């Protein structure tokens, strides 16, 4: 796959970078600073903007992450690209419709401030307002910006420096289409090295259907750091969890913690937490934990809670931070649901990096998984078993260092330091699994941790194999409903799909088997509720929905034609003395075929024993490709055979060129109804004797014609 990165600076100036070639399951890192330097822009210049990635593929096949790293201050900001929003024509969206996006801020310490970045990928300027509120939805300040076409504006959240509260809300409004602006942001305290990403999402719509969902935040570290991660001595972590209610409906949640201790899955409930309308709440996890049996626990925790209401009503941020606010491990709080395999966009063990993966089995039954690491030139499959509610955290470096061959005999060469990964069931990515995943690339020396984008390996789209199709009245044709997975794998969903036709008088369908009832055109449909590619686990637009969950997948409408099953041929008389003409009636006669047409073609070359070199005849004859309109269920006339001039040539000069009489011209003719339905193939013959001629079509002959 070839992709083209394009940079737009804050003033809208466009820079197209060199194409990047990606191998299957491959990764590539583009250094934006160096790319701009190659364009003649000074590397020390302070620049802002947004990134566009262009590529040709039948579905959204890439997961793209932008990382802004300040190594000196150990500050890192990470944002994921989303599919471009194309202009919506005839959608009913008014040009001046108000769009609202919600976000949440929090202060780990008094020195934390933040910013919001607004980019406009459209061709017209857009004005937006950014409202900052406290934990009780009181407005702290409002910023108005106008962003030029393809431009970017950055708004500093100065209110965070003066407010005494430690969490609150953000609201961005503008007039235009949904997704017309790109929103991102971050929190930072360069003095301590603290940084965290801000996310924005649409609030739930009044028409959204309430649901019962389970949310999970994985890999929350508490207590002393794992010695295997090589943090400085004395480093201790405290988990955090904040939630903002985006609706006017009060909610309450009852968090529960899961952890692994002595190879046994353990759990405890935490106190219930109320979240009034439009407020932001800090659960103060550290204080909650100190009052439980986990007060002296060192390790990783998973926090879960059940929620009943409209998906996306709560906006959540969670993670872990050390006592100096230098090491920040931000995790995605994700809705838990059955899925296909899940892809991890990147892992690294280079230059002091390592990649930590956390898995949790939410099911009440044990499950087996295969964790596959992809790298340039190969892959490595790592089988895993998780008991009910069990969790496991591991570093990619541990797998590489073992150098134990997998079931296919593969190992990861020590020289390999980056790639991508996938978690799937033992039967492959199409097998439904129930697992929550979180991952991050961390570097102790640089004091940075970068969340990894996790995407869905589900169905990208579906299609009906034979499109268009044709069958005969009373005949059948088997269709297939094919599911195209994001990775390129295909699966047959024919038996499970719901099938239908636009007109059962013309055709019926069951499990993909189409039966022609009467002549005419018809559209075939097929759909299936299945696990789909619904977005990224880490996407702000997905944090209210089950990641990689089920949705209805429909194939594009498949047009088809039901045509005649046969035809009756009748001889009408001679043409130019030596040729014959025939009239055809389509069968079954109970149908009306008027208004359509039939066309002839040759499936194979014919033969001509009357031919000799220089005769001017064709040695391997074919039909002319004529088309006839149908009237009163009949078509014709179809002329078969050479006229008198050619036949006279054969009879008078053939013997001198070693032609043996009688000689025969055979032509093969396939008849297609309305350009789609091939309903019959005929043999057309003309037999030339020394003084007689006979023509036949589909076994119906003229009789001997003296000539």
Residue pairs with C-beta under 8 A, 6 or more apart in sequence:
1 21
1 22
1 55
1 57
1 61
1 62
2 19
2 20
2 21
2 22
2 55
2 56
3 19
3 20
3 22
3 28
3 53
3 54
3 55
3 62
4 16
4 17
4 19
4 20
4 53
4 54
4 55
5 16
5 17
5 20
5 30
5 35
5 51
5 52
5 53
6 14
6 15
6 16
6 17
6 51
6 52
6 53
6 54
7 14
7 15
7 17
7 32
7 35
7 36
7 49
7 50
7 51
7 52
8 14
8 15
8 49
8 50
8 51
8 52
8 119
8 121
8 150
8 151
8 152
9 15
9 47
9 48
9 49
9 152
10 47
10 48
10 49
10 151
10 152
10 153
10 154
11 148
11 151
12 148
12 149
12 150
12 151
14 150
15 35
15 36
15 39
17 30
17 35
18 35
20 28
20 30
21 28
22 28
22 62
23 376
24 488
25 374
25 379
25 419
25 420
25 422
25 487
26 374
26 376
26 420
27 345
27 346
27 418
27 419
27 420
29 418
32 51
33 43
34 43
36 43
36 45
36 47
37 43
41 47
48 117
48 152
48 154
49 119
49 152
50 119
50 121
50 152
50 182
51 64
51 66
51 81
52 84
52 121
53 62
53 64
53 81
55 61
55 62
58 460
58 461
58 484
59 460
59 461
59 484
59 486
59 533
60 83
60 460
60 486
60 533
61 460
61 486
63 80
63 343
63 345
63 453
63 455
63 536
64 80
64 81
64 453
65 78
65 79
65 80
65 81
65 345
65 346
65 450
65 452
65 453
66 78
66 79
66 80
66 81
67 76
67 77
67 78
67 450
68 76
68 77
68 78
69 75
69 76
69 446
69 448
70 76
70 190
71 446
71 448
73 190
73 193
74 193
74 195
74 326
74 446
74 447
74 448
75 188
75 190
75 193
75 194
75 195
75 448
76 195
76 448
76 449
76 450
77 184
77 186
77 188
77 195
77 197
78 197
78 450
78 451
79 184
79 197
80 453
80 536
80 538
80 539
82 179
82 182
82 539
82 541
84 121
85 121
85 177
85 178
85 179
85 180
87 177
88 177
93 177
93 178
95 175
95 176
95 177
96 175
96 176
97 175
97 176
97 177
98 173
98 174
98 175
99 173
99 174
99 175
99 176
99 177
99 178
99 180
99 181
99 202
100 171
100 172
100 173
100 202
100 203
101 171
101 172
101 173
101 183
101 200
101 201
101 202
102 169
102 170
102 171
102 172
102 200
102 201
102 202
102 203
102 244
102 246
102 315
103 116
103 169
103 170
103 171
103 172
103 183
103 185
103 198
103 199
103 200
103 201
103 315
104 167
104 168
104 169
104 170
104 198
104 199
104 242
104 244
104 280
104 315
104 317
105 114
105 132
105 157
105 160
105 167
105 168
105 169
105 170
105 187
105 198
106 112
106 166
106 167
106 168
106 187
106 196
106 240
106 242
106 280
106 282
106 317
107 160
107 166
107 167
107 187
108 187
108 189
108 194
108 196
108 240
108 321
108 325
108 328
109 189
109 192
109 194
109 325
111 189
111 191
111 192
111 194
112 160
112 187
112 188
112 189
112 194
113 156
113 157
113 158
113 160
113 161
113 187
113 188
113 189
114 156
114 157
114 160
114 185
114 186
114 187
114 188
114 198
115 154
115 155
115 156
115 157
115 185
115 186
116 130
116 154
116 155
116 157
116 170
116 172
116 183
116 184
116 185
116 198
117 152
117 153
117 154
117 155
117 182
117 183
117 184
117 185
118 128
118 130
118 145
118 147
118 152
118 153
118 154
118 155
118 172
118 181
118 182
118 183
119 147
119 151
119 152
119 181
119 182
119 183
119 184
120 126
120 147
120 148
120 149
120 150
120 151
120 152
120 180
120 181
120 182
121 150
121 180
121 182
122 149
122 150
122 176
122 180
123 149
123 150
124 149
125 146
125 147
125 148
125 149
125 151
126 146
126 147
126 174
126 175
126 176
126 180
126 181
127 144
127 145
127 146
127 147
127 174
127 175
128 144
128 145
128 146
128 147
128 172
128 173
128 174
128 181
129 142
129 143
129 144
129 145
129 172
129 173
129 174
130 142
130 143
130 144
130 145
130 155
130 170
130 171
130 172
131 139
131 141
131 142
131 143
131 170
131 171
131 172
131 173
132 139
132 140
132 141
132 142
132 143
132 157
132 159
132 160
132 168
132 169
132 170
133 139
133 140
133 168
133 169
133 170
133 171
134 140
134 163
134 165
134 168
134 169
134 280
135 165
135 166
135 167
135 168
135 279
135 280
135 281
136 279
137 169
137 277
137 278
137 279
140 159
140 163
140 168
141 158
141 159
143 155
145 153
145 155
146 153
147 153
147 181
157 170
157 185
160 187
166 282
167 242
167 244
167 280
167 281
167 282
168 280
169 244
169 278
169 280
170 185
170 198
170 200
172 181
172 183
172 200
174 180
174 181
178 202
183 200
184 197
184 198
184 200
185 197
185 198
185 200
186 195
186 196
186 197
186 198
187 194
187 195
187 196
187 197
187 198
188 194
188 195
188 196
189 195
189 325
192 324
192 325
192 326
193 324
193 325
193 326
193 327
193 447
194 321
194 325
194 326
194 328
195 328
196 317
196 319
196 328
196 330
197 330
197 451
199 315
199 317
199 540
199 543
200 540
201 312
201 315
201 540
201 541
201 543
201 544
202 312
202 541
203 246
203 247
203 312
203 313
204 246
204 247
204 310
204 311
204 312
204 313
204 544
208 310
208 311
208 312
209 310
210 308
210 309
210 310
211 308
211 309
211 310
211 311
212 306
212 307
212 308
213 306
213 307
213 308
213 311
213 335
213 336
213 337
213 546
214 304
214 305
214 306
214 307
214 335
214 336
214 362
215 304
215 305
215 306
215 307
215 316
215 333
215 334
215 335
215 336
216 302
216 303
216 304
216 333
216 334
216 336
216 360
216 362
216 436
217 241
217 302
217 303
217 304
217 316
217 318
217 319
217 331
217 332
217 333
217 334
217 438
218 300
218 302
218 331
218 358
218 359
218 360
218 391
218 436
218 437
218 438
219 300
219 302
219 320
219 329
219 331
219 356
219 358
219 393
219 438
219 440
220 239
220 241
220 285
220 300
220 301
220 302
220 303
220 318
220 319
220 320
220 331
221 237
221 239
221 299
221 300
221 301
221 320
221 329
222 237
222 238
222 239
222 286
222 289
222 294
222 297
222 298
222 299
222 300
222 301
222 320
223 236
223 237
223 296
223 297
223 298
223 299
224 235
224 236
224 298
225 231
225 235
225 236
225 237
225 298
225 322
226 298
226 299
228 395
228 398
229 354
229 356
229 395
229 442
229 444
230 444
231 322
231 327
231 444
232 444
235 322
235 323
235 327
236 322
236 323
237 320
237 321
237 322
237 327
237 329
238 285
238 286
238 320
238 321
238 322
238 323
239 285
239 286
239 289
239 301
239 303
239 318
239 319
239 320
240 282
240 283
240 285
240 286
240 317
240 318
240 319
240 320
240 321
241 255
241 282
241 283
241 285
241 303
241 316
241 317
241 318
241 333
242 280
242 281
242 282
242 283
242 316
242 317
242 318
243 253
243 273
243 275
243 280
243 281
243 283
243 314
243 315
243 316
244 275
244 279
244 280
244 281
244 314
244 315
244 316
245 251
245 275
245 276
245 277
245 278
245 279
245 280
245 281
245 313
245 314
246 278
246 312
246 313
246 314
246 315
247 277
247 278
247 309
247 310
247 313
248 277
248 278
249 277
249 309
249 313
250 274
250 275
250 276
250 277
251 274
251 275
251 307
251 309
251 313
251 314
252 272
252 273
252 274
252 275
253 272
253 273
253 275
253 305
253 306
253 307
253 314
254 269
254 270
254 271
254 272
254 273
254 305
254 306
255 269
255 270
255 273
255 283
255 288
255 303
255 304
255 305
256 267
256 268
256 269
256 270
256 303
256 304
256 305
257 267
257 268
257 269
257 270
257 289
257 292
257 294
257 301
257 302
257 303
258 265
258 266
258 267
258 301
258 302
258 304
258 360
258 389
258 391
259 265
259 266
259 267
259 294
259 297
259 299
259 300
259 301
259 302
259 391
260 266
260 299
260 300
260 390
260 391
260 392
261 297
261 299
265 387
265 388
265 389
265 390
265 391
267 389
268 292
268 293
268 294
270 283
270 288
270 292
271 288
273 281
273 283
274 281
275 281
275 314
285 303
289 295
289 297
289 301
294 301
300 358
300 391
300 393
302 358
302 360
302 391
302 436
303 318
304 336
304 362
307 313
307 314
310 544
311 335
311 544
311 545
312 543
312 544
312 545
313 544
314 544
315 543
316 333
316 543
317 330
317 333
318 330
318 331
318 333
319 328
319 329
319 330
319 331
320 328
320 329
320 331
321 327
321 328
321 329
326 447
327 442
327 444
327 447
327 449
328 449
329 440
329 442
329 449
330 440
330 449
330 451
331 438
331 440
331 451
332 438
332 451
332 454
332 537
332 538
332 543
333 543
334 436
334 438
334 537
334 543
334 547
335 543
335 544
335 545
335 546
335 547
335 549
336 362
336 434
336 436
336 546
337 434
337 546
337 547
337 548
337 549
337 550
338 432
338 433
338 434
338 531
338 546
338 549
338 550
339 432
339 433
339 434
339 435
339 456
339 458
339 531
339 546
339 547
339 548
339 549
340 424
340 429
340 430
340 431
340 432
340 433
340 456
340 457
340 458
340 459
340 485
340 531
340 548
341 422
341 423
341 424
341 425
341 428
341 429
341 430
341 431
341 433
341 457
341 487
342 422
342 423
342 424
342 435
342 437
342 454
342 455
342 456
342 457
342 537
342 547
342 548
343 420
343 421
343 422
343 454
343 455
343 456
343 457
343 486
343 487
344 357
344 420
344 421
344 422
344 423
344 437
344 439
344 452
344 453
344 454
345 420
345 452
345 453
345 454
345 455
346 418
346 419
346 420
346 441
346 452
346 453
347 355
347 373
347 396
347 418
347 419
347 420
347 421
347 439
347 441
347 452
348 354
348 355
348 417
348 418
348 441
349 355
349 396
349 397
349 400
349 417
349 418
350 417
350 418
351 443
352 443
352 444
352 445
352 446
353 417
353 441
353 442
353 443
354 395
354 396
354 397
354 441
354 442
354 443
355 395
355 396
355 397
355 439
355 440
355 441
355 442
355 452
356 393
356 394
356 395
356 439
356 440
356 442
357 371
357 393
357 394
357 395
357 396
357 421
357 437
357 438
357 439
358 391
358 392
358 393
358 437
358 438
358 439
359 369
359 371
359 384
359 386
359 391
359 392
359 393
359 423
359 435
359 436
359 437
360 386
360 389
360 390
360 391
360 435
360 436
361 367
361 386
361 387
361 388
361 389
361 390
361 391
361 434
361 435
362 389
362 434
362 435
362 436
363 388
363 389
363 434
364 388
364 389
365 388
366 385
366 386
366 387
366 388
366 390
367 385
367 386
367 425
367 433
367 434
367 435
368 383
368 384
368 385
368 386
368 425
368 426
369 383
369 384
369 385
369 386
369 423
369 424
369 425
369 426
369 433
369 435
370 381
370 382
370 383
370 384
370 423
370 424
370 425
370 426
371 381
371 382
371 383
371 384
371 421
371 422
371 423
372 379
372 380
372 381
372 382
372 421
372 422
372 423
372 424
373 379
373 380
373 382
373 396
373 399
373 412
373 419
373 420
373 421
374 419
374 420
374 421
374 422
375 412
375 416
375 418
375 419
376 416
376 419
378 410
378 412
379 410
380 399
380 406
380 410
380 411
380 412
381 406
381 407
381 408
381 410
382 399
382 406
383 407
383 426
384 392
386 392
386 435
396 421
399 412
400 412
400 414
400 416
403 411
403 412
403 414
404 411
405 411
421 439
422 429
422 457
422 487
423 433
423 435
423 437
424 431
424 433
424 457
425 431
425 432
425 433
428 489
429 457
429 485
429 487
429 489
430 483
430 485
430 489
430 491
432 531
437 454
437 537
438 451
438 454
439 451
439 452
439 454
440 449
440 450
440 451
440 452
441 449
441 450
441 452
442 448
442 449
442 450
443 449
451 538
452 538
453 536
453 537
453 538
454 536
454 537
454 538
454 547
455 486
455 533
455 535
455 536
455 537
456 486
456 531
456 532
456 533
456 534
456 535
456 536
456 537
456 547
456 548
457 485
457 486
457 487
457 533
457 548
458 485
458 486
458 530
458 531
458 532
458 533
458 534
458 548
459 483
459 484
459 485
459 486
459 491
459 530
459 531
459 532
459 533
459 553
460 484
460 485
460 486
460 532
460 533
461 484
461 553
462 481
462 482
462 483
462 484
462 493
462 526
462 527
462 528
462 553
462 554
462 555
463 481
463 482
463 484
463 555
463 556
464 479
464 480
464 481
464 482
464 524
464 526
464 555
464 556
464 558
465 479
465 480
465 481
465 482
466 477
466 479
466 480
466 558
467 556
467 558
467 559
468 558
468 559
468 560
468 561
468 676
469 477
469 479
469 514
469 524
469 558
469 559
469 560
469 561
469 676
470 477
470 560
470 561
470 562
470 563
470 673
470 676
470 677
470 678
471 477
471 507
471 514
471 515
471 516
471 560
471 561
471 562
471 563
471 677
472 516
472 562
472 563
472 564
472 565
472 677
472 679
473 516
473 517
473 518
473 519
473 562
473 563
473 564
473 565
473 588
473 591
474 515
474 516
474 565
474 588
475 515
475 516
475 565
476 513
476 514
476 515
476 516
477 513
477 514
478 512
478 513
478 514
479 494
479 509
479 512
479 513
479 514
479 524
479 526
479 558
480 492
480 494
480 512
481 492
481 493
481 494
481 497
481 499
481 512
481 526
481 528
481 555
482 490
482 491
482 492
482 493
483 490
483 491
483 492
483 493
483 528
483 530
483 553
484 490
485 491
485 533
486 533
493 528
493 530
494 511
494 512
495 511
495 512
496 528
496 530
497 512
497 526
497 527
497 528
498 526
498 527
498 528
499 509
499 510
499 511
499 512
499 524
499 525
499 526
500 509
500 524
500 525
500 526
501 507
501 508
501 509
501 514
501 522
501 523
501 524
501 525
502 522
502 523
502 524
502 525
503 520
503 522
504 517
505 517
505 518
505 520
506 516
506 517
506 518
506 519
506 520
506 521
506 522
506 562
507 514
507 515
507 516
507 517
507 522
507 524
507 560
507 562
508 514
508 515
508 517
509 515
509 524
512 526
514 524
514 560
516 562
516 563
516 565
517 562
518 562
518 590
518 591
519 562
519 563
519 564
519 591
519 592
519 593
519 596
519 673
520 561
520 562
521 559
521 560
521 561
521 562
521 674
522 559
522 560
522 561
522 562
523 557
523 558
523 559
523 560
524 557
524 558
524 559
524 560
525 554
525 555
525 557
525 558
526 554
526 555
526 558
527 552
527 553
527 554
527 555
528 552
528 553
529 550
529 551
529 552
529 553
530 550
530 551
530 553
531 548
531 549
531 550
532 548
532 549
532 550
532 551
532 553
533 548
534 542
534 545
534 547
534 548
534 549
534 551
535 541
535 542
535 545
535 547
536 542
536 547
537 547
537 548
560 676
561 673
561 674
561 676
561 677
562 677
563 593
563 596
563 673
563 674
563 676
563 677
563 679
564 586
564 587
564 588
564 591
564 593
564 673
564 677
564 679
565 587
565 588
565 679
566 586
566 587
566 588
566 679
566 680
567 584
567 585
567 586
567 587
567 671
567 679
567 680
567 698
568 584
568 585
568 587
569 582
569 583
569 584
569 682
569 697
569 698
569 699
569 700
570 582
570 583
570 584
570 585
570 700
571 580
571 581
571 582
571 697
571 700
571 701
571 702
572 580
572 581
572 582
572 583
572 636
572 637
573 580
573 581
574 580
574 581
574 702
574 705
575 581
575 637
575 639
575 641
575 643
576 643
576 644
576 645
577 643
577 644
577 647
577 705
577 707
578 641
578 642
578 643
578 644
578 646
578 647
578 686
578 688
578 693
578 695
578 705
578 707
579 639
579 640
579 641
579 642
579 643
579 686
579 695
580 639
580 640
580 641
580 695
580 696
580 697
580 702
580 705
581 636
581 637
581 638
581 639
581 640
582 636
582 637
582 638
582 640
582 697
582 700
583 634
583 635
583 636
583 637
583 638
584 634
584 635
584 636
584 638
585 633
585 634
586 593
586 598
586 630
586 633
586 634
586 635
586 673
589 633
591 633
592 633
593 630
593 633
593 673
594 630
594 631
594 632
594 633
595 630
596 629
596 630
596 673
596 674
597 627
597 628
597 629
597 630
597 635
597 674
597 675
598 627
598 628
598 630
598 635
598 671
598 672
598 673
598 674
599 625
599 626
599 627
599 628
599 671
599 672
599 675
600 623
600 624
600 625
600 626
600 627
600 638
600 669
600 670
600 671
600 672
601 623
601 625
601 669
601 670
601 672
602 622
602 623
602 667
602 668
602 669
602 670
603 668
603 670
603 681
604 668
605 620
605 621
605 622
605 668
606 620
606 621
606 622
606 665
606 666
606 667
606 668
607 620
607 621
607 664
607 665
607 666
608 617
608 618
608 619
608 620
608 621
608 663
608 664
608 665
608 666
609 659
609 660
609 663
609 664
609 665
610 617
610 650
610 654
610 659
610 663
610 664
610 665
610 688
611 617
611 618
611 619
612 654
612 657
612 658
612 659
613 657
615 649
615 650
615 653
615 657
616 649
617 642
617 646
621 665
621 667
622 667
622 668
623 667
623 668
623 669
623 684
626 638
628 635
628 636
628 638
629 635
638 697
640 667
640 684
640 685
640 686
640 695
640 696
640 697
641 647
641 665
641 684
641 686
641 693
641 695
642 650
642 665
642 686
642 688
644 707
647 688
647 693
647 707
650 659
650 663
650 688
651 688
651 690
651 691
651 707
654 661
654 663
654 688
655 661
655 690
661 688
661 689
661 690
662 687
662 688
662 689
662 690
662 692
663 687
663 688
664 685
664 686
664 687
664 688
665 685
665 686
665 687
665 688
666 683
666 684
666 685
667 683
667 684
667 685
668 681
668 682
668 683
668 684
669 681
669 682
669 683
669 684
669 697
670 678
670 680
670 681
670 682
671 678
671 679
671 680
671 681
671 682
672 678
672 679
673 679
680 698
682 697
682 698
683 696
683 698
683 699
684 695
684 696
684 697
684 698
685 694
685 695
685 696
686 693
686 694
686 695
686 696
687 693
687 694
687 695
687 696
691 706
691 707
692 704
692 705
692 706
692 707
693 704
693 705
693 707
694 701
694 702
694 703
694 704
694 705
695 701
695 702
695 705
696 702
